[in-house]
Amino acid sequence: MRKALAVGRKEFWQIVRDRRTLMILLFVPAFFLLLYGYALNWDIRHVRLAVLDRDHTAESRELVSAFVNSTYFDIVSTPASLSEVERLMDRGKARVALIIPEGMTRDLRSGRVATVQVIINGDNANTATAIFGYAQAIVQGVSAQLQVQLAGGAGGAPLLSVQPRIWYNPELQSTLFLVPGLIAFIVMISSVVSTSLSIVREKERGTWEQVRMSPISTPAYVVGKTIPYFFISLASALLIIAASMLLFDLPVRGSWLLLLAAVAIFLVGALGTGLLVSTMVDSQALAFLIGLLISLLPTFVLSGFIFPIASMPSPIQVVTHIVPARYFLVALRGIVLKGVGFGVLAPQFAALGIYAFVVLALASIRLAKERG
Amino acid sequence: MRRLGFLVRKEFQELRRNPRMFPVIFIAPVIQLFILGYAATTDVKNVPIIVLDADRSAESRDLIGRFEGSPYFSIAGVTSSDAEVQRAIESRRAWMALSIPPQYGEMIGRQQPVTVQVITDGTDSNSATVGLAYASTLITARAAELAAAARPPGAPRTGSIEARIRVWFNPQLLSLHFMVPGVLALLLMIITTVLGAMAIVREKELGTLEQLNVTPLKRWELTVGKLLPFGLIGMVDVILVVSVAVLWFEIPLRGSFALLFALSLVYLLCTLSLGLFVSTISHNQQQAMMTAVFFFMMPMIYLSGFIFPIENMPAVIQPITYLIPLRYYLVIVRGIFLKGVGLEAFWLDALLMLGWGLAVLALATMRSKKTLA
């Protein structure tokens, strides 16, 4: 243990001497969290809507006002012709167009199915899917309401209605969804980046022979290499979380102690990943490349940070199980937004613990081999 | 020119001496594109929903069956305990819950108004909004049927309104088509920026830059000689990943391949020069790595419009996105792939990207003078 501390001290001074690296590790993550947390959102509000109402009846106006009252759409233009609609869409002045044909109400009253047209700009598939869902729901809602009105049945109220309830984030702010994801992403990347060069650097510079000869056990060496990065990254992670609470009103509804434990276990796994990469290669360039390839995009895409895991094809869902950020995100969102306790999150903690143990063990085995 | 040839040859020899690099440079991006291309889907389907059925009647089973039959939902369990619903949502086993009240079937039979509750876990705001919309569509469809059935005999038949929704520019609304070109661009960026970023700083760290200093090599020869081999690697990668996108993912390549290839080279010029620039401003490889990742790669991922729409960003941030070459390249790849448009549609983006690449290359060459002196 004393030896591990000695390695840790040496590594720590090496980091401190490299002022730029230390500053980047400590403060840049918090800075970027602020930038991205502020810059990014995909709240679907105030989508630019063009309305071409050729029916001009109370019913058609009711349909239009249902779109407006949903708060998702703002009417930006009421074109007079289809070609004008087309022009608005092409230029991106409107992203959605609602076209109500002449005779909609007549059809409705005579028991036929009236068709209104909704045109969506699909160049961003993500927002288009959401708009698709809203438009469908709004039209169906109005349709059901008008049917009841016209039939004069059941005292005007529909027989079956939905009462939506949204838990934990009632206004559905995407910031509350994205900020925990950003925290996980930034912590993962800065950990992998900080350790993936640590051992291969010694090899490339020729100081590795000295390490080989020194009377220190391999696990102690691994622990010593990890400790300084662990404390630096922990400080940086707590700084990020504090910043998100202050600036983005991120609540911490659960226990602080549990949060700290989750961050710590995740950090050990992430640092271990970098260390493992470092033991497997013999040039820093290769370590950099592998470190980025296994952390940057997988954490972004496969963790449930942005893309819902349940929607992925099932073989890909299996792959997501080896991404530690997946478990950390469930734990983080659970503790911070839902205020749940260890009882519910035990599986996530177990998975993170196993991941950390496995990568550190593999790194030790690889290193022991290298030292001969 | 001969000197340049020597340098390029030396770089290739160095690459050859490091054979473990090749699978990482050529095979890893292909594998990643396979996995990430499928995973990066913003479609919301198979949302796990838990049902609290306090009624257990034929009517309630009918409603559950509608959710079961919908591709948007998958039933994560049927329960009759509130606590079970709470636990399922807390542990994220279920993302939504459908709560059917007792006597639901009875009230429908007696034609009395009844309300079902849909609970959503709002922590994933995006899936929550879309899931809610799908759920209410399913339920209102049932409501419309009930309303039609409840019509007193002899009363006039009422019709309904149907939305015919058409999506322009991406008619099947495949987020695959939208995301794969983006993932492709990111992978190219990672590989080439990393290679460029390590190029000069490695010589610095190993002390061999001094040796290059005493050779009669000119500054531009050093930069170009360093970049050429990586440029070749990048070209092979472009061909590889574009083949995967077209042959495997069947993304229609509606525009010209030659144009795509040419503009991809311009993009490589940007990413390689960027890497080289990072290399000249760093003292060791770790610094280079951190600078590249935090100051250049992360902004590219988040602020390029790859996934977060630029028009949603605050007005102060939007101008920053013009500094990101990936922004232009994304417009170009998506344009060529999805819309089949040519230079006439994005000549400005192409020009800005070229200008960006040349400017950063010039900057890197200038900086390399300082480090050489």
Interface residues (C-beta under 8 A of the other chain):
Chain A: D18 R20 T21 I24 L25 V28 P29 F32 L35 Y36 Y38 A39 L40 N41 W42 D43 I44 L63 M89 M104 D107 L108 R109 S110 G111 R112 V113 A114 T115 V116 Q117 V118 I119 I120 N121 G122 D123 N124 A125 N126 T127 A128 T129 A130 F132 G133 Y134 A135 Q136 A137 V139 Q140 G141 V142 S143 A144 L146 Q147 V148 L150 A151 G152 G153 A154 G155 A157 P158 L159 L160 S161 V162 Q163 P164 R165 I166 W167 Y168 N169 P170 L172 Q173 S174 L176 F177 I189 S190 V193 S194 S196 L197 R201 E204 R205 V281 D282 S283 Q284 A285 L286 F288 L289 I290 G291 L292 L293 L296 L297 P298 F300 V301 L302 G304 I306 F307 P308 A310 S311 M312 P313 I316 V319 T320 V330 R333 G334 L337 K338 V340 V344 L345 P347
Chain B: N18 R20 M21 V24 I25 A28 P29 Q32 I35 L36 Y38 A39 A40 T41 T42 D43 V44 K45 N46 V47 P48 S74 R87 I89 E90 S91 R92 W95 I108 Q111 Q112 P113 V114 T115 V116 Q117 V118 I119 T120 D121 G122 T123 D124 S125 N126 S127 A128 T129 V130 L132 A133 Y134 A135 S136 T137 I139 T140 A141 R142 A143 A144 L146 A147 A148 A150 R151 P152 A155 P156 R157 T158 G159 S160 I161 E162 A163 R164 I165 R166 V167 W168 F169 N170 P171 L173 L174 S175 H177 F178 M179 V183 L186 L187 I190 I191 V194 L195 A197 M198 R202 E205 L206 H283 N284 Q285 Q286 Q287 M289 M290 T291 V293 F294 F295 M297 M298 I301 Y302 L303 I307 F308 P309 N312 M313 P314 I317 R334 L338
